């Protein structure tokens, strides 16, 4: 799949790569040996890439995470797991295509996988409701979590959702209670749970699927109670200050690791996950295997108590004596 979108901060890289291709074409047409010049430019291109991608601002990382070619949940599931079998419906209202889930094998061991699913183009985005789950999506997740506990299967969630669907019909069908129940159920599961923030992790829509014993996060992903645009609108009555809000919210992987909101950062291929899907899938799989080995030997009671203690430890209060 061709990467057609070029972000502003990537333009110097693209221009240099264009010069390299033009030089290669010129050397071939004129039958000239320009290998030394081409090698020098390629080395310069690699240095430029590393310089740019290792010094991204919070907003630039958000731009990468929103890249239209970033791997979707379905693509990552295919790369990470074997024999994924999707299950449908919440047994109450219907099926929500914005959230997928089912049974798969991770190194031959059965697991339950749950993930919001965005579309790849406009048609698919409309079918998937732009990856914004309805209440029946969260109730489907709850059903699959309970089923996983019944059959002693670990639960793995891949979280890339800007938030739950905010429409009136979603509220009429119980969006708030569905999210609250998902948080409660996942928090109390007596099986290992691992959440991976793969892209956007927004508000309660993400937290409902992220109550893991271990919470991992891709290098350029973000995880926040609110999007930078929404924070800017609340604070400044418009979204003109979204870039500033992104910095102040501390929603990037490194900040969240330092605050112990997440447990591990999974590196992305140079330039973002969309540059090399196969490597990205391998990196996530290796992280899942490593963390599953940590959890699978723990007693059920310890899994629940450790999860509870993990989330209760969030935040610090400092009191000064007058």
N, C-alpha and C positions, 0 to 999 in steps of 0.2 A: 504494500500500500504506500503510495507516494505521500511524502510530507509536503503539503502545499502551503501551509500557513507558516510565515516567517515572522517571529516576534521582533519587536524593535531592537532589543538588545542583541539579537542574533544576526543582524544585518552585516556587521563587519566580517563575521565568519562566512556568510553566504557570498559576499562580494569577493573575498579571498579565494574561496572554492571555485567561483566562476572564473577567476583569473587563471587558476590552475588548469581547469578544463580547456580554456581557450589556448593556453600554452601547449598543452598536450596535442590539441587539434592542429595547431600551427606547425609543431614539430613533425607530426605525421604527414601533413600535406607537403611540406618542404623537404621531407626526408632528412631532418636535422637531429643531432644528438643534443637535446636540451635536458637530459636526465638530471644533471647537477642542479640546474636552476629549478626544475620541478621538485626535486627532493628538498631543496631549501625552502620553497614555498609551502610544501606539505608539512615540514617540520614547524614552520612558522604558524601554519593553520592549527596544528595540534596544540602548540603553546597558547595560542589565542583562545582556543576552546577551553582549555583548562583554566586559564586566567578568568574568563568570563563566567563559566559555570561554577567555579569555586567561590565567586564573590557576588552571588545573586542577592538582591534585596528580597524582603518578604513578599512584596508585590510581584516581583519577577517570578518567584517560585509559584505563586498562585496562578500566574499566566501560564506557566508550564503545566500545572496540574489541570488546567481547563483546556489544554490543547485538544482539538477535536479528534486527533488520532491517538490519544492516550488509551492504553488497553482497557477495555470494558471488563466487567466481572466475568461474563461468559468466556472471553478470550483468556483471562487469567486462570479460570477454572480448568479450561482445556489444557493449558500449559503445566499446571501444578498437579492436578489430580488425574487418576485413572477411573474409567467406567462411571462417570457422573450420570446419575439417573434423577431427572428433575421430578419433583412432586408438586402438585397444584392444589390450590383452594384452602380456605380457612374453615370449611365445614359449617359456615354460618351465613355468609353473604355471597362469596364468589372468589375468583382468582384475581390476583393483582400482578399484572405483567411487569410492574415497576420493581418488584422484588422477587428474586428467584431463589430456590432452595431445593436441596435433595440430598441423596446419599452418594458418596464417592469413596475411592480408595486413596489413601496417602501411604505410599510404600507398602501396599498390600493390606493395610489396616483400615477398616471401615470408619468413616467420619461423616458427620452431617455438615454440609456447607450452606451458608445463607449469605445473600448479597443483594444490595440494590443494583438494578441493571439500567444503565443509560442507553440511549439509542446511538447509532453511528451516523445517521442522517436524519433529515427532517421527518420523513415518513416513519422511521423506526422510533424516533423520539416521541412522536405523537402516540404511537402504539404503546410505548413504555412510560408515557406521562412524564417524559424528561427525567426519568429516574427518581421521581418524587412519590414515595409509597403512600397508598391510602391505608385506612385502618385495617382492611382485610389483608393487606400485605404484612402488617405487623402481627395480626392474628395468625396468619400462615406461619410466620417465623416462630411464634409461640408454640403452635402445634408441632412444628418440626423439632423445636428444642425439647419439648416434653417427650416426644417420640424417641429422641436421641438418648435422653436419660433412661427411659424404659429399657432400651436395648444396650445401654452402657457404651454409647458412641460419643467420642469427643465432639464438641461443637466448634467449628471454625467459621468466622464471619469475615467477609471482605467488604470494607465500608468505604463507599464513595457516594455520598449523598449530601446535597446542599441543605436538606431538611425534609421533613415530612410535608406532604401536600397540604397547603393551607386553605383549600377551597371550602365553600359552605357545605357541600355534600359530604366532604370528609369529616367535618365537625358534626354533622347530623348523624353520621354513622359511628361516632365515638372515637375520633382521632386521639384526643388526650388520654382517655382511659386505656386505649390500645397500647400507646407508647409507654404509659406508666406500668401496665401489666408486663410488657416485654422486658422492661428494666428489672422488675421484681423477679420474674421467672428466670431470666438469664443470670441474675445475681445469686439465685439460690440453687442453681443446677448442681447436682452431685456427680458431675463428670467434668473432665478438663475442658476449659474454654479458652480459645485464643482469638483475639480480634486483631485484624490488620487494617489500619487506615491506609487505603491505597490511593486516595485522591482527596476529594473534599469531605471533611467530616464536620457537618454543621448541625448544631443545636440538638434537641432531644431526638430528632430523627436519626442522628448518628449514635447518640448515647444508648438508644434502645437496643442497638446491635453491638455495643462495645463494652459490655460488662464482663470482660475477660479476666481470667487469672493472669494472663499475660496480654498486654496491649502493645502491638508492634506498629511501626509507622514508616511508610516509604519516605525517602529523603526529602522529596519536594512536596509532600502532602501537607495539608493543614487540618487542624482539629480545634474547633472553637464553639463557644456558646452562640456566636452570631457571626455572620459574614461581615467583611470589612465594609461593603457597601451599606448594609443595614445599620451598622454601627455609626457610619458617617451620617446617614439620614436622621438617626435618632439624636445625635449630638449636634449636628450642624444644619439639619433640615434639608440637606441634599447629599448626593453621593460624590461631591467633588473632592472630598478628603479621604476617599477609600484607601489610597496608598499610605497616607499617614496613619490611618486606623490599623492597617495591616501590620505596621511596625509596632505600634503601641499595644496591640492585643496579645503579642507574644504567642502566636499560634503555629509557628514553625516547629519542625521536628527537634531541632537542637534546643530551643527554649523549653519545649515540653519534656524533653529528656532530663534537662537540668532540674526542672521542677518535679520530676518523678511522676508526671502524668502518664507517660509512656515508659515502656521497659527497654525498648531497643529500636534503633534506626536501621532500616534496611536500605542499603545504598542503591541508587539508580544508575543505569548506564549513563555515560557522559552525554549530556544534552537532554536527559529525561527518559522516562520509561518508554515513550513512543519510538525512541531511536532504535531500540533493540528489545523487542517483546520477549524473545526466547531467553535472553539473559535475565530479563526482569523476572520472568516466571521461575527461572532457576534460583535466583537470589531469594525469592519469597519462599520457595519450597525448602531450601536449605534452612532458612530461619524457622519455618514451621516445624521441621524435623528436630531441630536443636531444642526448641522450646517445648515440644511435645515430650521429648525425653526427660525434661525436667519435671513435667507434671504427671506423667502417667504412673509414676511410682508412689504418688501421694494418696493417702486414704481419703475417702469421700468427705469425711468430716473436715479434714484439713483443707481440701479444695474449697469448700464453702467458707470456712473461717478466714482463710488467707485472702480470698476474694473480697470478703467483707472488710477486712482490715486494710486491704490495699486502697479501697475507695474512701474509707473513713479517714485515711491519713492525708487526703488532699487538703491543701490550704493550711496556713499558719496564722495564728493570732498573736500579736505582740501587745502586751499591756504595759504602759508606763505608769509608774507610781507618781502621784501628784505631790 
